[in-house]
Amino acid sequence: PVVLSAISAASSTTVELNIALKRMLNFNAPPLKNTAAEPVWKVLIYDRFGQDIISPLLSVKELRDMGITLHLLLHSDRDPIPDVPAIYFVMPTEENIDRICQDLRNQLYESYYLNFISAISRSKLEDIASAALAANAVTQVTKVFDQYLNFITLEDDMFILCHQNKELISYHAINRADIQDTDMEAIMDTIVDSLFCFFVTLGAVPIIRCPRGNAAEMVAVKLDKKLRENLRDARNSLFTGDSMTAGQFSFQRPLFVLVDRNVDMATPLHHTWTYQALIHDVLDFHLNRVVMEEGMGVEPSPAGARPKKKSRKTYDLTAADKFWQKHKGSPFPEVAESVQEELDTYRAQEDEVKRLKSIMGLEGEDEGAISMLSDNTAKLTSAVSSLPELLEKKRLIDLHTNVATAVLDHIKSRKLDVYFEFEEKLMSKSTLDKSLLDIISDPDAGTPEDKMRLFLIYYITAQQAPSESDLEQYKKALLDAGCDLSPLNYIKQWKAFTKMAATPANYGNSGVKPMGLFSRVMNTGSQFVMEGVKNLVLKQHNLPVTRILDNLMEMNSIPRNKNPFQESKQGKKVVYGCSELFNASQFIKQLSQLGQK
């Protein structure tokens, strides 16, 4: 529900969060520069919240390099390991504190470093103290830290507030008709806590801007109060001391724009055309990880054969993957073309891989065995250094071939190119080449949900709401196509309530233009058969949020004598965040729940 952007020339959130986590995993001391030194071996105990914060940033290998031999969930059955220090990274909840006290009583570890994701209250600290006393473990509780890391960084310039229990702060939760004031307060406090943590980690006190009279303003007021209270106590302020550079406040204050989801309801429903957005729309993609059933996008088994049991496969799409970094924002046809090119280049090197494998005596061997080999000859040495690199390349090509094939299956079976093009025209008020009813009534175009998304975008962006008789005709077609109309009930109320009809959000006149068919690379030998899929080229989009941001950056809203953003415009860097990152089908479900009331 809340979209926000911080603008600053500061380093990226990923870097800041990474430094903070590595510091914590090194007993809250800066990690040693000298990597030759053996790390201290330790165990990491986290809850689901801690797991979500760490997993997009640190791989199992990186954890091992930092001396983490085991990482376990707090509420799993754990055996005592009495001669090892344990680093805890958990939320300060009632159940978590109880479990930590139980660990102290059971004398599970040699020493305990307790790190709380959010600040722990005085009373809960006292509970831990009395449990430590009772268990005679006071000396073993070595450090207790508030880490202020209650947010999840997905990319250098993208973070979310939470993944666990996100329905508690969802659009649905905030916009329920029967919401109590106390519930609303609790939701706002949860959001503010995460944002406060974000700015503590960034080491910057923001200048806050938000529209009046909605959830965004409530968050802004509470956040402002929390920041001021913290700054008032100069000795204990989180924004001073060793983590901050002197004189940072003079001009490095970021502009922080808080916006309510209601300013732009169409974009989350819009069918997409770039690689990352499509994966998020049509596959199971969370915290930078895609989960797919094996056998998606593979030709059917021969007639009469027993169907194979499907296994699930997970792929991590990380910053270390150069192909992903380069192409995640590219239009899908371009991605398919590039995957094919990579595949062809690799095939040319396949003989080299076979040759290297035979030098290393590895024909048909498990690729994990490679790291076990000793390099006893010059020949072997070169094989040891170049083979893993080639195999890693192959792993990434396979990953993108599988993921892109699964995406392509969705595009073709649901005609997603048709939806994308039509919605772009609706949002940019271009002339339409076919009628909305035709697409809704076409049994081969998309799922009932696709049709509902298309119709809602039409309804949200229309200058004039359709007449009653037209609406009835559309409703009948939607029902015939198997759609659930509850999301439309909610959007009708929402539109009437916000009087959006007078000033619909402006999406700019971007439009898309179809290119010629896939010409050169998509030859007959290609993995990706693109017949019937349009090759649409994206044009620059100006979404309502982008516009709001641009206007604030242009300082239209600030008297000339006050000029706080002048500095940050030079090295402008935009970081986006949201309270929850839903895809269209999750958003439709929320609208549907709201429309059933």
VEXDREN-434161 format. One line per field, with one value per residue (C-alpha): z, x, y; residue in three letters; residue number from 1. Coordinates in pm, 1 decimal. Layout:
c3: c(Z,...)
c1: c(X,...)
c2: c(Y,...)
res: c(ALA,...)
n: c(NUM,...)
//
This chain:
c3: c(0.0,66.9,-207.7,-108.9,-254.7,-83.8,-286.1,-183.8,-312.3,-33.7,-113.4,-191.5,69.0,-22.0,66.5,395.5,500.5,396.7,609.8,906.0,874.7,835.7,1139.1,1339.1,1225.6,1343.7,1702.0,1620.7,1541.4,1195.0,981.7,956.1,643.0,672.5,515.1,579.8,947.2,1029.1,1129.5,1470.1,1420.2,1541.4,1490.5,1366.0,1511.0,1334.0,1310.2,981.0,980.5,1022.5,752.8,506.2,573.7,534.8,247.6,-40.5,63.1,187.4,29.8,231.9,102.9,222.5,564.5,579.8,487.0,787.2,1019.9,1035.4,1050.8,1114.0,1062.1,1230.4,1289.8,1650.4,1686.8,1542.5,1755.7,1824.6,1996.1,2248.6,2106.2,2432.5,2305.4,2033.5,2050.4,1910.6,1729.5,1747.6,1493.3,1579.4,1632.9,1999.8,2020.3,2325.6,2181.3,2068.1,2409.8,2579.3,2350.2,2412.9,2789.2,2737.9,2544.1,2837.4,3083.0,2861.9,2831.0,2454.2,2365.1,2508.0,2476.7,2345.8,2126.3,2110.4,1816.1,1786.1,1442.1,1600.5,1931.6,2234.2,2516.1,2868.4,3015.4,2768.9,2841.4,3209.9,3125.4,2957.2,3250.8,3506.5,3292.8,3263.5,3640.7,3709.4,3461.4,3607.1,3257.4,3312.1,3206.5,2893.4,2758.0,2608.1,2415.8,2353.0,2049.1,1884.6,1517.9,1356.9,1047.6,1020.0,640.5,346.3,70.4,-261.7,-483.6,-461.1,-504.0,-388.6,-43.3,114.3,471.2,539.6,390.0,689.8,799.3,523.8,505.7,840.3,665.0,321.8,109.7,220.4,589.8,566.8,349.8,525.0,593.0,943.4,1055.9,1418.6,1516.8,1732.0,1433.8,1219.8,1487.6,1507.1,1126.6,1116.2,1403.3,1222.7,904.0,1094.6,1284.1,955.9,798.9,1108.3,1084.8,717.1,790.2,1086.6,857.6,585.8,849.1,729.5,863.5,576.0,467.3,451.1,192.1,156.4,35.1,302.2,442.6,391.1,533.6,394.6,609.7,921.3,860.2,791.1,1114.1,1327.3,1157.2,1200.8,1572.3,1616.1,1436.8,1644.8,1972.8,1875.5,1775.8,2096.2,2308.3,2160.5,2359.8,2259.1,1916.3,1649.3,1396.9,1559.6,1660.2,1473.5,1202.8,1079.6,898.9,1050.7,897.7,710.6,789.2,623.7,284.1,263.9,390.6,149.9,28.5,139.2,-51.3,98.6,-124.7,-70.3,-311.6,-393.4,-610.2,-870.9,-877.8,-1243.8,-1250.3,-1019.9,-1243.3,-1568.3,-1770.9,-1814.6,-2088.4,-1923.7,-1799.7,-1422.8,-1414.6,-1617.9,-1385.7,-1089.3,-1268.4,-1398.9,-1189.8,-817.0,-742.2,-386.4,-226.0,-552.1,-579.8,-848.6,-760.4,-1059.5,-1110.1,-1313.5,-1647.4,-1703.8,-2062.0,-2164.2,-2442.1,-2318.7,-2249.1,-2526.6,-2542.9,-2299.1,-2078.5,-1710.0,-1624.5,-1436.1,-1079.0,-1086.0,-861.6,-757.4,-855.3,-712.6,-888.8,-723.8,-938.6,-780.9,-847.4,-912.9,-1224.3,-1500.7,-1750.4,-1498.4,-1411.9,-1779.1,-1896.8,-1607.0,-1735.0,-2105.2,-2312.4,-2315.7,-2686.7,-2643.9,-2346.8,-2540.5,-2816.9,-2574.0,-2394.6,-2734.9,-2825.1,-2492.7,-2555.3,-2902.1,-2771.0,-2498.0,-2742.3,-2928.3,-2605.2,-2516.1,-2665.9,-2452.9,-2140.5,-2240.0,-2296.6,-1958.7,-1785.0,-1937.2,-1828.6,-1479.4,-1504.5,-1455.5,-1740.5,-1618.3,-1271.2,-1036.9,-1085.9,-709.1,-720.5,-910.0,-603.5,-443.4,-700.4,-640.8,-916.1,-978.7,-1335.3,-1535.4,-1756.6,-1459.4,-1307.1,-1612.7,-1622.6,-1254.0,-1307.5,-1631.8,-1593.8,-1289.8,-1470.3,-1780.1,-1570.1,-1380.0,-1715.5,-1819.1,-1491.1,-1554.4,-1917.3,-1806.7,-1537.2,-1781.1,-2050.4,-1804.7,-1658.5,-1995.5,-2145.4,-1859.8,-1909.0,-2284.9,-2225.3,-2026.5,-2289.3,-2566.4,-2385.7,-2244.8,-2532.5,-2281.7,-2561.0,-2669.2,-2314.1,-2260.8,-2583.8,-2524.6,-2165.9,-2269.1,-2517.7,-2252.6,-2005.3,-2259.4,-2410.0,-2757.9,-3017.5,-2982.6,-3284.7,-3143.2,-2887.7,-2524.3,-2556.6,-2827.7,-2597.4,-2300.3,-2517.7,-2688.5,-2525.0,-2632.3,-2485.2,-2124.8,-1798.2,-1627.6,-1405.6,-1710.6,-1839.2,-1503.8,-1484.6,-1831.0,-1752.9,-1419.3,-1593.2,-1846.1,-1561.7,-1349.9,-1634.1,-1821.5,-1831.5,-1819.6,-1644.8,-1889.1,-1900.0,-1698.2,-2010.1,-2132.6,-1788.2,-1780.2,-2117.3,-1993.6,-1671.1,-1864.9,-2087.8,-1780.0,-1605.9,-1922.6,-1926.6,-1571.2,-1388.2,-1025.0,-1015.4,-651.8,-743.4,-970.1,-681.4,-474.8,-756.6,-821.5,-456.7,-458.5,-771.0,-633.7,-301.3,-441.9,-711.8,-937.3,-1239.2,-1235.8,-1233.9,-1332.6,-1268.3,-1573.7,-1723.8,-1992.6,-2363.0,-2388.3,-2584.5,-2743.4,-3097.4,-3249.5,-3426.2,-3721.6,-3639.0,-3469.6,-3757.0,-3738.6,-3428.9,-3379.5,-3648.1,-3682.2,-3450.1,-3163.8,-2826.8,-2820.7,-3090.0,-3095.0,-3367.8,-3303.1,-3026.0,-3103.9,-3064.3,-2875.0,-2796.7,-2476.7,-2466.8,-2165.8,-1906.0,-1668.3,-1383.8,-1126.0,-863.9,-1104.3,-1178.6,-811.9,-757.4,-1056.2,-940.8,-593.4,-734.1,-958.3,-633.1,-765.7,-420.3,-226.4,-174.1,-345.1,-23.1,116.3,-96.2,79.6,-222.8,-430.3,-326.4,-377.1,-728.4,-855.2,-758.6,-776.4,-680.0,-628.5,-393.9,-409.0,-131.8,-53.0,245.4,50.9,-299.5,-442.1,-798.7,-991.0,-887.7,-516.4,-560.0,-735.6,-440.9,-200.8,-412.8,-429.2,-47.5,-16.1,-277.9,-102.7,209.3)
c1: c(0.0,277.3,525.1,824.0,1140.4,1443.2,1674.7,2028.8,2379.6,2439.5,2554.9,2299.7,2078.7,2221.6,2572.2,2462.5,2258.0,2536.3,2790.0,2550.0,2486.1,2854.4,2933.1,2668.4,2796.7,3142.0,3015.4,2930.7,3289.2,3396.9,3488.3,3861.4,4032.2,4288.2,4107.1,4396.5,4296.3,4067.5,3720.0,3575.2,3333.3,2981.4,2615.5,2347.5,1998.7,1727.1,1349.4,1157.8,1197.8,1574.3,1589.9,1406.9,1646.6,1961.2,1868.1,1850.5,2191.5,2421.2,2460.2,2532.8,2891.1,2934.3,2797.3,3045.3,3331.2,3234.2,3253.9,2882.8,2889.7,2518.6,2219.5,1900.9,1551.1,1491.2,1178.7,1326.6,1454.5,1818.5,2080.5,2322.4,2663.0,2823.8,3160.1,3038.7,2918.8,2569.4,2456.6,2081.1,1902.2,1532.1,1234.9,1174.9,841.0,696.2,744.9,1100.2,1202.8,1051.3,1247.2,1574.4,1515.7,1457.9,1788.4,1966.5,1812.0,1910.2,2268.0,2270.4,2574.5,2897.7,2794.9,2500.7,2506.2,2145.8,2064.6,1712.2,1586.1,1379.4,1435.6,1354.1,1143.0,1274.8,1035.8,1140.0,1506.5,1429.3,1268.7,1590.8,1797.5,1594.9,1606.9,1986.1,2012.3,1796.5,1997.2,2324.0,2416.2,2463.3,2827.8,2739.8,2499.0,2782.7,2606.0,2252.2,2206.3,1918.8,2011.4,1742.4,1737.1,1363.0,1337.5,1438.5,1668.6,1601.7,1827.4,2056.2,1762.4,1465.1,1349.0,1031.3,914.0,833.3,758.4,628.2,274.8,264.7,-114.5,-117.7,-0.8,-151.6,-371.8,-666.4,-579.7,-562.9,-873.4,-1113.8,-1448.9,-1467.0,-1117.1,-1089.0,-877.4,-657.7,-589.6,-499.6,-260.7,-91.4,-50.0,97.8,337.2,459.2,525.8,694.9,920.6,1052.2,1102.9,1283.4,1516.3,1572.9,1691.3,1905.3,2080.2,2117.0,2248.7,2038.0,1755.6,1510.6,1304.5,953.5,688.0,346.0,-9.1,-260.2,-550.7,-464.2,-256.7,64.3,14.3,-44.2,282.8,468.3,348.7,444.9,783.2,860.2,780.2,999.5,1294.1,1263.4,1248.0,1561.9,1750.9,1651.2,1881.0,2218.0,2413.9,2197.5,2085.9,2118.8,2208.6,2534.0,2847.8,3082.0,2841.8,2781.4,3020.4,3063.5,2866.3,2643.1,2330.2,2451.4,2322.0,2303.4,1949.7,1751.4,1407.5,1161.7,834.8,552.1,260.5,-58.2,-133.6,-463.8,-283.4,-222.9,-444.6,-391.8,-19.4,-27.0,-297.1,-115.9,21.4,394.3,650.5,994.5,1172.5,1173.9,821.1,688.2,854.8,693.2,357.6,333.9,569.9,618.2,883.5,960.9,1268.3,1466.4,1390.6,1181.4,1014.0,904.5,771.7,1012.7,869.7,708.4,769.1,883.1,717.4,455.1,568.7,500.6,150.8,87.1,385.3,315.5,325.6,643.9,607.2,683.5,963.6,1001.4,1311.6,1427.6,1645.9,1809.1,1823.0,2101.3,2323.2,2612.7,2431.3,2553.3,2289.5,2015.3,2167.5,2188.0,1848.8,1601.3,1461.8,1463.4,1152.0,1093.2,1162.7,1507.0,1573.5,1472.6,1707.5,1995.7,1943.2,1955.3,2278.3,2436.9,2326.9,2480.9,2810.2,2820.0,2754.5,3063.7,3260.2,3103.7,3392.8,3632.5,3430.5,3444.9,3822.5,3877.0,3657.7,3855.7,4189.4,4045.9,3911.8,3559.9,3351.9,2996.4,3113.2,2916.0,3020.8,3058.6,3360.0,3561.3,3651.7,3798.8,4074.3,4437.0,4622.7,4929.0,5017.5,5015.5,4747.0,4532.7,4590.4,4451.7,4158.6,4083.4,4071.7,3872.5,3626.7,3433.7,3392.7,3250.3,3019.6,2892.7,2819.4,2629.0,2431.4,2318.2,2226.3,2018.5,1853.8,1750.2,1650.1,1412.2,1273.5,1232.2,1065.9,814.9,741.4,702.0,448.4,235.9,269.3,155.9,-118.5,-270.4,-188.4,-20.0,128.7,-225.6,-318.9,-2.9,-48.6,-418.4,-363.8,-78.0,-315.6,-585.8,-342.2,-198.0,-538.8,-430.9,-680.2,-776.5,-770.4,-1019.1,-1296.1,-1262.8,-1562.1,-1383.2,-1091.6,-1317.1,-1528.7,-1233.4,-1215.4,-850.3,-725.2,-616.4,-762.1,-1069.3,-824.0,-645.4,-981.8,-1071.7,-737.6,-790.4,-1143.6,-1041.9,-766.3,-1023.6,-1259.7,-992.0,-839.4,-1159.6,-1227.1,-1595.4,-1738.3,-1928.1,-2306.1,-2522.0,-2629.6,-2268.6,-2157.9,-2425.7,-2304.4,-1944.6,-2051.4,-2238.9,-1936.1,-1708.9,-1943.5,-1968.6,-1586.0,-1588.8,-1481.2,-1549.9,-1697.8,-1614.5,-1298.9,-1516.4,-1759.2,-1473.1,-1322.9,-1667.3,-1693.2,-1332.8,-1385.1,-1701.7,-1532.4,-1219.0,-1412.8,-1137.7,-1360.2,-1288.3,-911.1,-802.7,-434.9,-238.9,-20.0,141.0,112.6,368.7,207.9,407.6,495.6,506.1,829.9,865.9,852.1,1151.9,1383.5,1735.8,1818.0,1492.4,1576.9,1430.9,1687.1,1593.5,1474.1,1219.5,957.5,798.6,539.2,230.1,389.2,423.6,761.4,662.5,918.2,873.6,857.1,934.3,660.5,563.6,366.6,187.6,455.4,735.0,554.5,508.3,876.8,985.0,775.3,924.4,1273.3,1210.8,1128.5,799.8,655.8,921.7,961.2,1276.0,1449.2,1439.4,1643.8,1710.1,1723.5,1973.8,2263.0,2097.2,1979.2,2334.8,2398.7,2035.6,1975.7,1626.4,1556.0,1208.8,1039.9,695.5,523.3,448.7,540.7,230.3,181.0,-140.4,-310.1,-243.1,-370.2,-687.3,-749.2,-726.2,-966.1,-1197.8,-1201.7,-1275.6,-1552.5,-1728.3,-1799.4)
c2: c(0.0,245.4,313.8,513.0,647.7,784.0,996.9,1042.8,1011.6,759.9,409.1,141.4,-23.4,-364.9,-250.2,-92.9,-395.6,-632.5,-445.0,-450.1,-826.1,-913.4,-703.1,-886.5,-1228.3,-1123.3,-1068.6,-705.0,-612.0,-493.8,-802.1,-863.3,-740.0,-1020.4,-1316.0,-1554.8,-1570.7,-1862.9,-1734.7,-1820.7,-2110.7,-2036.8,-2124.0,-1884.7,-1912.6,-1712.5,-1695.5,-1669.1,-1288.8,-1317.4,-1583.8,-1355.4,-1066.7,-1277.5,-1510.7,-1257.2,-1117.3,-1393.9,-1737.2,-2051.6,-2036.1,-1676.2,-1774.4,-2063.1,-1830.1,-1619.6,-1918.7,-2008.3,-2389.4,-2433.2,-2208.3,-2321.7,-2191.9,-2084.3,-2298.3,-2618.5,-2906.9,-2821.0,-3034.5,-2883.2,-2779.7,-2673.1,-2549.3,-2312.3,-1950.0,-1885.4,-1571.9,-1514.3,-1294.2,-1279.1,-1050.1,-958.5,-1143.2,-1315.8,-1670.0,-1594.7,-1459.9,-1767.6,-1995.7,-1807.2,-1841.7,-2214.7,-2238.8,-2071.2,-2318.5,-2613.9,-2478.9,-2532.5,-2318.5,-2185.2,-1818.8,-1621.6,-1311.1,-1190.8,-964.9,-831.8,-731.4,-452.8,-276.2,-494.5,-349.7,-301.9,-560.9,-831.6,-759.2,-813.6,-1151.0,-1261.6,-1133.1,-1329.1,-1645.4,-1607.3,-1563.4,-1868.5,-2077.2,-1949.3,-1828.0,-1455.1,-1463.7,-1658.6,-1396.8,-1201.1,-924.3,-804.0,-578.2,-395.6,-427.0,-207.0,-429.0,-485.9,-463.0,-681.2,-560.6,-731.3,-521.1,-219.0,12.8,-193.5,-300.0,-436.1,-401.7,-764.1,-1102.5,-1298.5,-1202.8,-943.2,-974.9,-787.7,-469.7,-536.8,-309.9,-523.9,-481.4,-101.4,-58.2,-296.6,-132.7,-277.6,-177.6,-60.1,239.8,16.8,-215.0,83.1,213.4,-127.2,-144.3,206.3,125.1,-188.7,9.6,294.4,53.3,-90.8,250.7,375.1,72.2,149.4,505.0,396.7,146.0,409.6,650.9,942.4,1156.1,1210.0,1508.2,1357.8,1445.5,1281.8,1356.9,1460.0,1270.2,903.1,619.0,771.2,1082.2,871.6,687.1,1013.2,1179.9,878.1,838.1,1207.5,1181.9,872.5,1035.9,1354.1,1161.9,976.1,1289.7,1469.7,1252.9,1344.0,1083.5,789.1,895.1,627.7,894.9,1001.5,818.4,588.4,479.0,832.4,1059.3,1401.5,1683.3,1441.6,1638.3,1955.0,1845.7,1471.3,1441.1,1225.6,1325.0,1059.3,1039.8,835.5,748.3,553.6,266.4,441.4,698.3,429.1,122.1,35.2,-42.4,-349.1,-502.6,-426.3,-720.1,-676.6,-730.8,-721.2,-1032.7,-976.0,-835.7,-1129.8,-1381.7,-1205.6,-1200.3,-1556.9,-1773.2,-1829.6,-1564.1,-1446.6,-1293.4,-1328.5,-1701.4,-1875.1,-2204.9,-2415.2,-2761.9,-2968.3,-3054.9,-2713.9,-2614.8,-2962.9,-3164.6,-3415.6,-3772.4,-4028.6,-4172.8,-4454.6,-4364.8,-4313.6,-3942.8,-3856.4,-3733.2,-3361.3,-3239.5,-2878.3,-2687.2,-2354.7,-2099.5,-1798.7,-1486.9,-1285.3,-986.3,-1226.8,-1353.7,-1121.5,-1229.8,-1147.0,-808.1,-720.2,-848.5,-839.9,-508.9,-607.7,-682.9,-1058.9,-1124.3,-969.1,-1197.1,-1508.8,-1400.8,-1346.4,-1680.2,-1850.5,-1668.3,-1772.2,-2129.8,-2131.7,-1986.2,-2248.3,-2532.3,-2424.5,-2474.5,-2809.1,-3008.9,-2806.8,-2901.4,-3270.6,-3244.2,-3075.3,-3331.6,-3618.5,-3462.7,-3452.3,-3808.2,-3677.9,-3820.9,-3847.7,-3744.1,-3526.3,-3164.2,-3126.3,-3357.8,-3098.1,-2899.5,-3211.4,-3260.6,-3186.5,-3004.1,-3214.1,-3118.2,-2800.4,-2949.9,-3033.9,-2690.9,-2515.4,-2758.9,-2698.5,-2323.6,-2312.4,-2598.9,-2466.6,-2133.5,-2306.2,-2524.1,-2219.3,-2056.7,-2368.4,-2364.9,-2005.8,-2079.7,-2380.0,-2169.6,-1894.9,-2145.1,-2315.0,-1993.8,-1819.5,-2128.6,-2139.5,-1766.6,-1815.3,-2094.9,-1850.1,-1577.8,-1810.5,-1997.8,-1676.1,-1433.8,-1201.7,-991.1,-899.1,-799.4,-598.7,-403.8,-335.0,-216.6,8.9,172.6,212.6,367.3,606.9,694.2,575.7,457.1,92.9,-135.8,-385.9,-374.8,-470.2,-703.6,-901.7,-983.5,-1064.1,-1293.2,-1465.4,-1810.7,-1850.1,-1524.4,-1558.6,-1677.2,-1525.8,-1337.0,-1189.0,-1064.9,-914.9,-733.8,-588.1,-471.7,-313.9,-116.2,7.0,100.1,272.9,475.2,568.0,943.7,860.9,555.8,328.2,378.2,137.9,-53.9,-87.8,-196.9,-467.0,-594.2,-606.8,-779.0,-1043.8,-1109.9,-1129.4,-1372.0,-1584.4,-1593.1,-1729.8,-1412.6,-1333.0,-981.6,-894.4,-696.2,-479.1,-413.4,-277.3,-67.9,86.3,193.6,309.7,518.5,676.5,745.6,906.1,1096.5,970.3,1012.5,1383.9,1347.2,997.4,929.3,1029.1,756.5,969.1,894.9,622.7,340.9,61.7,-7.6,-353.0,-440.8,-674.8,-1043.8,-1205.2,-1188.6,-1306.1,-1505.4,-1683.0,-1931.1,-2276.8,-2433.2,-2203.7,-2328.8,-2048.5,-2080.1,-1736.9,-1778.2,-1574.1,-1366.7,-997.0,-834.0,-520.8,-255.1,-59.4,315.3,531.5,509.6,783.8,635.2,853.2,779.5,876.3,1201.4,1289.1,1224.4,1431.5,1725.5,1713.4,1684.7,1982.5,2162.9,2293.1,2262.3,2450.0,2822.4,2945.1,3053.7,2696.8,2467.6,2139.7,1910.5,2105.9,1882.7,1548.3,1629.4,1622.4,1261.1,1155.3,794.9,662.9,374.7,218.7,31.4,-102.4,-251.9,-570.2,-675.1,-842.8,-956.3,-895.1,-1214.1,-1148.9,-792.4,-914.0,-1149.3,-855.5,-648.0,-946.1,-983.0,-611.1,-637.3,-925.5,-719.9)
res: c(PRO,VAL,VAL,LEU,SER,ALA,ILE,SER,ALA,ALA,SER,SER,THR,THR,VAL,GLU,LEU,ASN,ILE,ALA,LEU,LYS,ARG,MET,LEU,ASN,PHE,ASN,ALA,PRO,PRO,LEU,LYS,ASN,THR,ALA,ALA,GLU,PRO,VAL,TRP,LYS,VAL,LEU,ILE,TYR,ASP,ARG,PHE,GLY,GLN,ASP,ILE,ILE,SER,PRO,LEU,LEU,SER,VAL,LYS,GLU,LEU,ARG,ASP,MET,GLY,ILE,THR,LEU,HIS,LEU,LEU,LEU,HIS,SER,ASP,ARG,ASP,PRO,ILE,PRO,ASP,VAL,PRO,ALA,ILE,TYR,PHE,VAL,MET,PRO,THR,GLU,GLU,ASN,ILE,ASP,ARG,ILE,CYS,GLN,ASP,LEU,ARG,ASN,GLN,LEU,TYR,GLU,SER,TYR,TYR,LEU,ASN,PHE,ILE,SER,ALA,ILE,SER,ARG,SER,LYS,LEU,GLU,ASP,ILE,ALA,SER,ALA,ALA,LEU,ALA,ALA,ASN,ALA,VAL,THR,GLN,VAL,THR,LYS,VAL,PHE,ASP,GLN,TYR,LEU,ASN,PHE,ILE,THR,LEU,GLU,ASP,ASP,MET,PHE,ILE,LEU,CYS,HIS,GLN,ASN,LYS,GLU,LEU,ILE,SER,TYR,HIS,ALA,ILE,ASN,ARG,ALA,ASP,ILE,GLN,ASP,THR,ASP,MET,GLU,ALA,ILE,MET,ASP,THR,ILE,VAL,ASP,SER,LEU,PHE,CYS,PHE,PHE,VAL,THR,LEU,GLY,ALA,VAL,PRO,ILE,ILE,ARG,CYS,PRO,ARG,GLY,ASN,ALA,ALA,GLU,MET,VAL,ALA,VAL,LYS,LEU,ASP,LYS,LYS,LEU,ARG,GLU,ASN,LEU,ARG,ASP,ALA,ARG,ASN,SER,LEU,PHE,THR,GLY,ASP,SER,MET,THR,ALA,GLY,GLN,PHE,SER,PHE,GLN,ARG,PRO,LEU,PHE,VAL,LEU,VAL,ASP,ARG,ASN,VAL,ASP,MET,ALA,THR,PRO,LEU,HIS,HIS,THR,TRP,THR,TYR,GLN,ALA,LEU,ILE,HIS,ASP,VAL,LEU,ASP,PHE,HIS,LEU,ASN,ARG,VAL,VAL,MET,GLU,GLU,GLY,MET,GLY,VAL,GLU,PRO,SER,PRO,ALA,GLY,ALA,ARG,PRO,LYS,LYS,LYS,SER,ARG,LYS,THR,TYR,ASP,LEU,THR,ALA,ALA,ASP,LYS,PHE,TRP,GLN,LYS,HIS,LYS,GLY,SER,PRO,PHE,PRO,GLU,VAL,ALA,GLU,SER,VAL,GLN,GLU,GLU,LEU,ASP,THR,TYR,ARG,ALA,GLN,GLU,ASP,GLU,VAL,LYS,ARG,LEU,LYS,SER,ILE,MET,GLY,LEU,GLU,GLY,GLU,ASP,GLU,GLY,ALA,ILE,SER,MET,LEU,SER,ASP,ASN,THR,ALA,LYS,LEU,THR,SER,ALA,VAL,SER,SER,LEU,PRO,GLU,LEU,LEU,GLU,LYS,LYS,ARG,LEU,ILE,ASP,LEU,HIS,THR,ASN,VAL,ALA,THR,ALA,VAL,LEU,ASP,HIS,ILE,LYS,SER,ARG,LYS,LEU,ASP,VAL,TYR,PHE,GLU,PHE,GLU,GLU,LYS,LEU,MET,SER,LYS,SER,THR,LEU,ASP,LYS,SER,LEU,LEU,ASP,ILE,ILE,SER,ASP,PRO,ASP,ALA,GLY,THR,PRO,GLU,ASP,LYS,MET,ARG,LEU,PHE,LEU,ILE,TYR,TYR,ILE,THR,ALA,GLN,GLN,ALA,PRO,SER,GLU,SER,ASP,LEU,GLU,GLN,TYR,LYS,LYS,ALA,LEU,LEU,ASP,ALA,GLY,CYS,ASP,LEU,SER,PRO,LEU,ASN,TYR,ILE,LYS,GLN,TRP,LYS,ALA,PHE,THR,LYS,MET,ALA,ALA,THR,PRO,ALA,ASN,TYR,GLY,ASN,SER,GLY,VAL,LYS,PRO,MET,GLY,LEU,PHE,SER,ARG,VAL,MET,ASN,THR,GLY,SER,GLN,PHE,VAL,MET,GLU,GLY,VAL,LYS,ASN,LEU,VAL,LEU,LYS,GLN,HIS,ASN,LEU,PRO,VAL,THR,ARG,ILE,LEU,ASP,ASN,LEU,MET,GLU,MET,ASN,SER,ILE,PRO,ARG,ASN,LYS,ASN,PRO,PHE,GLN,GLU,SER,LYS,GLN,GLY,LYS,LYS,VAL,VAL,TYR,GLY,CYS,SER,GLU,LEU,PHE,ASN,ALA,SER,GLN,PHE,ILE,LYS,GLN,LEU,SER,GLN,LEU,GLY,GLN,LYS)
n: c(1,2,3,4,5,6,7,8,9,10,11,12,13,14,15,16,17,18,19,20,21,22,23,24,25,26,27,28,29,30,31,32,33,34,35,36,37,38,39,40,41,42,43,44,45,46,47,48,49,50,51,52,53,54,55,56,57,58,59,60,61,62,63,64,65,66,67,68,69,70,71,72,73,74,75,76,77,78,79,80,81,82,83,84,85,86,87,88,89,90,91,92,93,94,95,96,97,98,99,100,101,102,103,104,105,106,107,108,109,110,111,112,113,114,115,116,117,118,119,120,121,122,123,124,125,126,127,128,129,130,131,132,133,134,135,136,137,138,139,140,141,142,143,144,145,146,147,148,149,150,151,152,153,154,155,156,157,158,159,160,161,162,163,164,165,166,167,168,169,170,171,172,173,174,175,176,177,178,179,180,181,182,183,184,185,186,187,188,189,190,191,192,193,194,195,196,197,198,199,200,201,202,203,204,205,206,207,208,209,210,211,212,213,214,215,216,217,218,219,220,221,222,223,224,225,226,227,228,229,230,231,232,233,234,235,236,237,238,239,240,241,242,243,244,245,246,247,248,249,250,251,252,253,254,255,256,257,258,259,260,261,262,263,264,265,266,267,268,269,270,271,272,273,274,275,276,277,278,279,280,281,282,283,284,285,286,287,288,289,290,291,292,293,294,295,296,297,298,299,300,301,302,303,304,305,306,307,308,309,310,311,312,313,314,315,316,317,318,319,320,321,322,323,324,325,326,327,328,329,330,331,332,333,334,335,336,337,338,339,340,341,342,343,344,345,346,347,348,349,350,351,352,353,354,355,356,357,358,359,360,361,362,363,364,365,366,367,368,369,370,371,372,373,374,375,376,377,378,379,380,381,382,383,384,385,386,387,388,389,390,391,392,393,394,395,396,397,398,399,400,401,402,403,404,405,406,407,408,409,410,411,412,413,414,415,416,417,418,419,420,421,422,423,424,425,426,427,428,429,430,431,432,433,434,435,436,437,438,439,440,441,442,443,444,445,446,447,448,449,450,451,452,453,454,455,456,457,458,459,460,461,462,463,464,465,466,467,468,469,470,471,472,473,474,475,476,477,478,479,480,481,482,483,484,485,486,487,488,489,490,491,492,493,494,495,496,497,498,499,500,501,502,503,504,505,506,507,508,509,510,511,512,513,514,515,516,517,518,519,520,521,522,523,524,525,526,527,528,529,530,531,532,533,534,535,536,537,538,539,540,541,542,543,544,545,546,547,548,549,550,551,552,553,554,555,556,557,558,559,560,561,562,563,564,565,566,567,568,569,570,571,572,573,574,575,576,577,578,579,580,581,582,583,584,585,586,587,588,589,590,591,592,593,594,595,596,597)
//
